[in-house]
Amino acid sequence: MSKISVELEWEAVDHIVVSQLRDTWETLKNDLGNARWIFVWDDQEADDAEIQKRIDALELMLKWYATPDQLKEMGLKDDA
């Protein structure tokens, strides 16, 4: 098996990280109230509370990695 090394600029890495965090954030936002029971089976209120914890954590991470323009695009307020 061959080994390949790839060198990326920090901006490219940040873009990839933000993209993945944003995808997960948007998916979880869509799961709120949709009876998908991701964390707590057959209890929408408890499940939504667990989903919201993850959404809040992802927003914290997005505020760290995203640019002000990306935050604005997502409708998140830059707390800095």
C-alpha positions as a LaTeX table, in Angstrom:
\begin{tabular}{lrrr}
\hline
Residue & $x$ (\AA) & $y$ (\AA) & $z$ (\AA) \\
\hline
Met1 & 0.00 & 0.00 & 0.00 \\
Ser2 & 1.35 & 3.42 & $-0.96$ \\
Lys3 & 1.48 & 6.37 & 1.36 \\
Ile4 & 0.50 & 9.80 & 0.07 \\
Ser5 & 1.04 & 13.02 & 1.97 \\
Val6 & $-1.05$ & 16.08 & 1.30 \\
Glu7 & $-0.23$ & 19.53 & 2.57 \\
Leu8 & $-3.12$ & 21.92 & 3.08 \\
Glu9 & $-3.19$ & 25.59 & 3.94 \\
Trp10 & $-4.77$ & 26.40 & 7.32 \\
Glu11 & $-7.61$ & 28.18 & 5.55 \\
Ala12 & $-8.47$ & 25.01 & 3.63 \\
Val13 & $-8.46$ & 22.92 & 6.81 \\
Asp14 & $-10.69$ & 25.47 & 8.56 \\
His15 & $-13.06$ & 25.40 & 5.59 \\
Ile16 & $-13.32$ & 21.60 & 5.78 \\
Val17 & $-13.88$ & 21.67 & 9.54 \\
Val18 & $-16.56$ & 24.37 & 9.28 \\
Ser19 & $-18.28$ & 22.50 & 6.46 \\
Gln20 & $-18.52$ & 19.29 & 8.48 \\
Leu21 & $-19.60$ & 21.04 & 11.68 \\
Arg22 & $-22.22$ & 23.01 & 9.75 \\
Asp23 & $-23.63$ & 19.89 & 8.06 \\
Thr24 & $-24.03$ & 18.18 & 11.43 \\
Trp25 & $-25.50$ & 21.34 & 13.00 \\
Glu26 & $-28.07$ & 21.70 & 10.22 \\
Thr27 & $-29.02$ & 18.01 & 10.39 \\
Leu28 & $-29.58$ & 18.18 & 14.14 \\
Lys29 & $-31.63$ & 21.38 & 13.79 \\
Asn30 & $-33.83$ & 19.53 & 11.30 \\
Asp31 & $-34.17$ & 16.61 & 13.73 \\
Leu32 & $-35.67$ & 18.78 & 16.49 \\
Gly33 & $-39.32$ & 17.84 & 16.96 \\
Asn34 & $-39.34$ & 15.32 & 14.12 \\
Ala35 & $-39.85$ & 12.12 & 16.14 \\
Arg36 & $-36.59$ & 10.62 & 14.92 \\
Trp37 & $-35.58$ & 9.79 & 18.50 \\
Ile38 & $-31.86$ & 10.00 & 18.09 \\
Phe39 & $-30.91$ & 9.96 & 21.77 \\
Val40 & $-34.07$ & 9.15 & 23.77 \\
Trp41 & $-36.52$ & 6.68 & 22.24 \\
Asp42 & $-40.22$ & 7.61 & 22.28 \\
Asp43 & $-39.80$ & 10.80 & 24.35 \\
Gln44 & $-39.73$ & 13.81 & 22.05 \\
Glu45 & $-39.14$ & 16.35 & 24.81 \\
Ala46 & $-36.16$ & 14.48 & 26.28 \\
Asp47 & $-34.78$ & 13.74 & 22.82 \\
Asp48 & $-35.09$ & 17.39 & 21.80 \\
Ala49 & $-33.23$ & 18.42 & 24.97 \\
Glu50 & $-30.34$ & 16.09 & 24.06 \\
Ile51 & $-30.36$ & 17.28 & 20.46 \\
Gln52 & $-30.30$ & 20.90 & 21.63 \\
Lys53 & $-27.23$ & 20.20 & 23.78 \\
Arg54 & $-25.38$ & 19.04 & 20.66 \\
Ile55 & $-26.63$ & 22.00 & 18.62 \\
Asp56 & $-25.34$ & 24.39 & 21.30 \\
Ala57 & $-21.96$ & 22.63 & 21.38 \\
Leu58 & $-21.68$ & 22.76 & 17.59 \\
Glu59 & $-22.53$ & 26.46 & 17.60 \\
Leu60 & $-19.70$ & 27.04 & 20.07 \\
Met61 & $-17.30$ & 25.18 & 17.77 \\
Leu62 & $-18.58$ & 27.01 & 14.70 \\
Lys63 & $-18.01$ & 30.34 & 16.42 \\
Trp64 & $-14.40$ & 29.28 & 16.99 \\
Tyr65 & $-13.62$ & 28.03 & 13.47 \\
Ala66 & $-15.93$ & 30.00 & 11.16 \\
Thr67 & $-15.19$ & 33.38 & 9.69 \\
Pro68 & $-17.51$ & 36.30 & 10.50 \\
Asp69 & $-18.97$ & 36.00 & 6.99 \\
Gln70 & $-19.66$ & 32.28 & 7.46 \\
Leu71 & $-21.33$ & 32.95 & 10.81 \\
Lys72 & $-23.49$ & 35.63 & 9.24 \\
Glu73 & $-24.45$ & 33.23 & 6.44 \\
Met74 & $-25.55$ & 30.67 & 9.05 \\
Gly75 & $-27.44$ & 33.28 & 11.05 \\
Leu76 & $-25.13$ & 32.93 & 14.04 \\
Lys77 & $-23.97$ & 35.89 & 16.05 \\
Asp78 & $-20.20$ & 36.35 & 16.44 \\
Asp79 & $-19.70$ & 36.71 & 20.20 \\
Ala80 & $-16.12$ & 37.95 & 19.85 \\
\hline
\end{tabular}
